[in-house]
Amino acid sequence: MGRIRRGLHLTRVSWDVLRQDGSLLLLPVLSGLAAITVVAATFFGLFWDNASALIDGTTTLRDTMGPGEWVTFAVVSYLLSYLSIFFNVALMCAADERMQGGDPTIGSALRAASEHARAIAPWAAVSVIVQSVIRAIEERAGIVGQIIGAIIGVGWALVTYLILPVLIFEGVGVREAFTRSKDLFFQTWGEMVSGDIGMSVIAFCVSLLAVPSGLIIAAGGEPTMIAIAIGFVIAWFIIVGAAFSAMNAIFRVALYRFATDGETPAGFEDVDLGDIFPPKRRRRFQ
């Protein structure tokens, strides 16, 4: 419980930092809109002729996929990965600018991310490949495959937790950034998962608040009120998702700066990161 409490405290501090630049919440929203646009354009471009058959279930998406469609699907998967990483980098650059005493804006965040556009391209490809391999294991090996895939996925997420800050702030390649991120995790940040746990718990609880509110709005059963309730719930989920995505970026940059510089970033002065994330004890026997 101590780790979760510390994670909850770090979540609150991350929120305090985010409140200083509330406009940065637009970055996750822009990322989501860009992804929706890409997916919608791909669907209508490739599957519009078969849309009715797909909807009524007389055919499956796999049945409509030829070689050209599979190539397009691979390209779109890469593009979605790249867009997600690009906007995450924009958030991290903005968070770092704030922690260095600057005054970031949406424009400055996007410009900073653009400076790293080429550096993150290989990482986007690696991410797609790894996720595809994990998905293939889960789909083709039954329950055992799902367990193995979950273990690999969690391990991959942990050792690459700080890879984006390493990529953008140290200017190294993907291989070196992966090694550096892995070393930071094993040597210093084994406890960093507490922050993600805290954010996940709060995000889940806050998201649930939309359910009773939506039910109250739609209680009358009128179509208009039901539509309003659905719109409210969707908007609430978008806002919560954007807020916690931004807070996670702030949290990761703070961890990276403390791990590499040994100094508490601005906004985290009341948190002893050295106590929350102590270095791993050396094994007595090696």
Secondary structure per residue as TSV (DSSP state, phi and psi in degrees):
chain	resnum	aa	ss	phi	psi
A	1	M	-	360.0	-28.7
A	2	G	H	-62.0	-40.7
A	3	R	H	-63.9	-41.6
A	4	I	H	-65.7	-40.8
A	5	R	H	-62.4	-40.7
A	6	R	H	-65.7	-38.9
A	7	G	H	-62.9	-39.9
A	8	L	H	-63.8	-39.2
A	9	H	H	-65.7	-42.9
A	10	L	H	-64.0	-33.3
A	11	T	H	-63.5	-43.3
A	12	R	H	-63.1	-42.4
A	13	V	H	-65.4	-40.3
A	14	S	H	-61.4	-38.4
A	15	W	H	-65.3	-39.6
A	16	D	H	-61.8	-39.4
A	17	V	H	-66.8	-42.0
A	18	L	H	-63.8	-35.1
A	19	R	H	-61.6	-24.0
A	20	Q	T	-70.4	-22.3
A	21	D	T	-136.8	63.9
A	22	G	G	-60.7	-25.1
A	23	S	G	-64.1	-19.3
A	24	L	G	-68.6	-13.0
A	25	L	G	-61.1	-21.2
A	26	L	H	-68.9	-23.8
A	27	L	H	-63.7	-48.1
A	28	P	H	-62.8	-33.8
A	29	V	H	-65.6	-44.3
A	30	L	H	-61.8	-38.2
A	31	S	H	-61.5	-45.3
A	32	G	H	-64.1	-42.0
A	33	L	H	-64.4	-40.0
A	34	A	H	-63.6	-41.9
A	35	A	H	-64.6	-43.0
A	36	I	H	-61.8	-40.9
A	37	T	H	-62.2	-44.5
A	38	V	H	-63.5	-46.4
A	39	V	H	-64.2	-44.0
A	40	A	H	-63.8	-44.8
A	41	A	H	-62.7	-39.2
A	42	T	H	-66.6	-44.8
A	43	F	H	-62.0	-49.5
A	44	F	H	-67.8	-31.4
A	45	G	H	-73.9	-35.1
A	46	L	H	-99.1	-35.2
A	47	F	H	-120.3	10.5
A	48	W	G	-61.2	-40.1
A	49	D	G	-64.2	-26.9
A	50	N	G	-106.5	14.1
A	51	A	H	-59.7	-45.5
A	52	S	H	-64.4	-39.7
A	53	A	H	-67.3	-35.6
A	54	L	H	-68.0	-38.8
A	55	I	H	-69.1	-44.0
A	56	D	H	-84.3	-2.7
A	57	G	T	84.6	9.5
A	58	T	S	-76.3	-14.2
A	59	T	S	-144.6	163.8
A	60	T	-	-113.2	163.2
A	61	L	T	-61.2	-39.1
A	62	R	G	-63.4	-34.6
A	63	D	G	-66.5	-26.0
A	64	T	G	-90.4	-1.2
A	65	M	-	-92.5	115.4
A	66	G	-	-101.3	-175.3
A	67	P	H	-56.0	-42.2
A	68	G	H	-64.4	-40.5
A	69	E	H	-65.9	-37.7
A	70	W	H	-66.8	-38.5
A	71	V	H	-63.6	-44.3
A	72	T	H	-61.9	-40.3
A	73	F	H	-61.5	-41.1
A	74	A	H	-64.8	-42.5
A	75	V	H	-64.3	-43.5
A	76	V	H	-65.2	-39.5
A	77	S	H	-60.1	-42.3
A	78	Y	H	-64.9	-43.0
A	79	L	H	-62.4	-41.2
A	80	L	H	-64.1	-42.0
A	81	S	H	-62.1	-43.7
A	82	Y	H	-64.1	-43.6
A	83	L	H	-61.9	-43.4
A	84	S	H	-61.1	-45.1
A	85	I	H	-66.9	-41.5
A	86	F	H	-58.2	-47.9
A	87	F	H	-72.3	-29.2
A	88	N	H	-65.3	-40.3
A	89	V	H	-63.7	-40.8
A	90	A	H	-59.3	-43.5
A	91	L	H	-62.6	-43.4
A	92	M	H	-67.1	-38.8
A	93	C	H	-64.2	-40.4
A	94	A	H	-66.2	-42.3
A	95	A	H	-62.3	-42.1
A	96	D	H	-66.2	-39.2
A	97	E	H	-61.8	-41.7
A	98	R	H	-64.4	-42.3
A	99	M	H	-68.5	-22.4
A	100	Q	T	-88.7	5.4
A	101	G	T	94.5	6.9
A	102	G	-	-84.8	-175.5
A	103	D	-	-130.3	80.1
A	104	P	-	-69.9	153.7
A	105	T	-	-130.0	173.2
A	106	I	H	-58.3	-43.5
A	107	G	H	-62.8	-46.3
A	108	S	H	-66.1	-34.7
A	109	A	H	-66.3	-44.5
A	110	L	H	-67.8	-37.8
A	111	R	H	-65.1	-40.8
A	112	A	H	-63.7	-41.4
A	113	A	H	-64.6	-36.4
A	114	S	H	-63.1	-31.4
A	115	E	H	-66.3	-20.9
A	116	H	T	-107.9	14.8
A	117	A	H	-58.2	-41.6
A	118	R	H	-73.9	-33.9
A	119	A	H	-67.6	-33.1
A	120	I	H	-87.6	-11.4
A	121	A	H	-58.6	-47.6
A	122	P	H	-63.8	-36.1
A	123	W	H	-66.1	-35.1
A	124	A	H	-62.1	-40.6
A	125	A	H	-66.0	-43.9
A	126	V	H	-61.3	-42.2
A	127	S	H	-60.6	-44.1
A	128	V	H	-63.0	-44.2
A	129	I	H	-62.7	-47.2
A	130	V	H	-63.3	-45.1
A	131	Q	H	-64.0	-36.0
A	132	S	H	-66.6	-40.7
A	133	V	H	-64.4	-45.0
A	134	I	H	-61.3	-42.8
A	135	R	H	-64.7	-39.3
A	136	A	H	-64.2	-40.3
A	137	I	H	-62.6	-43.9
A	138	E	H	-66.1	-35.8
A	139	E	H	-82.1	-27.2
A	140	R	H	-106.5	-5.4
A	141	A	S	-121.3	21.8
A	142	G	H	62.0	-148.2
A	143	I	H	-65.4	-35.8
A	144	V	H	-63.4	-42.2
A	145	G	H	-63.2	-37.5
A	146	Q	H	-65.3	-39.5
A	147	I	H	-66.8	-46.8
A	148	I	H	-62.8	-43.3
A	149	G	H	-61.4	-40.7
A	150	A	H	-64.3	-42.0
A	151	I	H	-64.0	-45.9
A	152	I	H	-62.8	-42.0
A	153	G	H	-62.0	-45.0
A	154	V	H	-64.3	-45.5
A	155	G	H	-60.8	-42.5
A	156	W	H	-62.6	-43.2
A	157	A	H	-62.8	-37.5
A	158	L	H	-70.7	-48.0
A	159	V	H	-74.0	-16.6
A	160	T	T	-106.5	15.2
A	161	Y	T	-58.2	-37.3
A	162	L	T	-109.7	18.7
A	163	I	H	-69.9	-34.8
A	164	L	H	-66.7	-47.0
A	165	P	H	-57.6	-37.8
A	166	V	H	-64.7	-45.4
A	167	L	H	-59.3	-47.2
A	168	I	H	-86.1	-28.2
A	169	F	H	-96.9	-19.5
A	170	E	H	-109.3	-12.8
A	171	G	-	64.2	36.9
A	172	V	-	-105.1	170.9
A	173	G	-	-78.5	174.8
A	174	V	H	-63.0	-44.0
A	175	R	H	-62.2	-46.7
A	176	E	H	-67.6	-37.6
A	177	A	H	-64.8	-37.9
A	178	F	H	-63.9	-46.3
A	179	T	H	-61.9	-41.9
A	180	R	H	-65.2	-44.7
A	181	S	H	-62.5	-43.1
A	182	K	H	-61.3	-43.6
A	183	D	H	-64.3	-41.1
A	184	L	H	-61.5	-39.3
A	185	F	H	-65.9	-53.0
A	186	F	H	-69.0	-34.8
A	187	Q	H	-86.9	-30.2
A	188	T	T	-132.1	-34.4
A	189	W	-	-116.7	37.5
A	190	G	T	-62.8	-24.4
A	191	E	T	-91.9	0.6
A	192	M	T	-64.4	-18.8
A	193	V	H	-61.7	-21.2
A	194	S	H	-59.6	-35.4
A	195	G	H	-64.7	-44.3
A	196	D	H	-65.3	-37.9
A	197	I	H	-62.2	-45.7
A	198	G	H	-60.7	-45.4
A	199	M	H	-65.6	-39.5
A	200	S	H	-64.7	-41.9
A	201	V	H	-63.1	-46.7
A	202	I	H	-67.5	-42.5
A	203	A	H	-60.4	-41.6
A	204	F	H	-63.0	-46.7
A	205	C	H	-65.5	-43.4
A	206	V	H	-65.3	-38.5
A	207	S	H	-62.2	-37.3
A	208	L	H	-64.8	-21.6
A	209	L	T	-61.4	-24.2
A	210	A	H	-71.0	-26.1
A	211	V	H	-65.9	-56.3
A	212	P	H	-63.0	-35.5
A	213	S	H	-62.5	-44.2
A	214	G	H	-64.0	-39.7
A	215	L	H	-64.7	-38.5
A	216	I	H	-64.4	-44.2
A	217	I	H	-62.7	-39.3
A	218	A	T	-91.5	8.6
A	219	A	T	-58.9	-33.2
A	220	G	T	-69.7	-19.9
A	221	G	-	82.0	3.1
A	222	E	-	-74.4	139.4
A	223	P	H	-55.3	-40.1
A	224	T	H	-63.7	-44.0
A	225	M	H	-68.9	-34.6
A	226	I	H	-64.5	-41.6
A	227	A	H	-63.7	-41.2
A	228	I	H	-63.2	-41.7
A	229	A	H	-62.6	-43.7
A	230	I	H	-63.1	-43.5
A	231	G	H	-62.6	-39.0
A	232	F	H	-64.0	-45.5
A	233	V	H	-63.2	-44.6
A	234	I	H	-61.9	-45.8
A	235	A	H	-62.1	-39.3
A	236	W	H	-63.5	-44.5
A	237	F	H	-62.4	-38.9
A	238	I	H	-64.1	-45.4
A	239	I	H	-63.9	-45.8
A	240	V	H	-63.1	-44.8
A	241	G	H	-61.2	-41.8
A	242	A	H	-64.5	-43.1
A	243	A	H	-62.9	-46.6
A	244	F	H	-76.3	-25.8
A	245	S	H	-65.9	-43.7
A	246	A	H	-65.7	-41.7
A	247	M	H	-64.0	-36.8
A	248	N	H	-65.1	-38.6
A	249	A	H	-63.8	-43.1
A	250	I	H	-60.4	-44.3
A	251	F	H	-61.3	-44.1
A	252	R	H	-66.3	-41.2
A	253	V	H	-64.5	-40.7
A	254	A	H	-61.3	-43.4
A	255	L	H	-62.2	-44.1
A	256	Y	H	-63.5	-46.6
A	257	R	H	-63.2	-40.0
A	258	F	H	-69.6	-38.3
A	259	A	H	-66.5	-36.0
A	260	T	H	-94.8	-34.8
A	261	D	H	-99.3	-21.3
A	262	G	-	74.2	13.5
A	263	E	S	-120.2	145.3
A	264	T	-	-75.2	123.5
A	265	P	-	-65.2	158.2
A	266	A	T	-59.3	136.8
A	267	G	T	98.1	-17.2
A	268	F	-	-115.3	20.2
A	269	E	T	-61.4	-29.9
A	270	D	T	-87.4	7.5
A	271	V	S	-117.4	124.8
A	272	D	-	-85.2	89.6
A	273	L	H	-64.3	-30.2
A	274	G	H	-65.0	-29.1
A	275	D	H	-83.0	-37.3
A	276	I	H	-71.6	-37.4
A	277	F	S	-121.7	72.0
A	278	P	-	-70.3	151.7
A	279	P	-	-62.0	148.5
A	280	K	-	-65.1	137.8
A	281	R	-	-69.4	143.1
A	282	R	-	-74.7	139.6
A	283	R	-	-67.5	142.7
A	284	R	S	-69.7	-36.2
A	285	F	-	-119.8	130.7
A	286	Q	-	-126.7	360.0
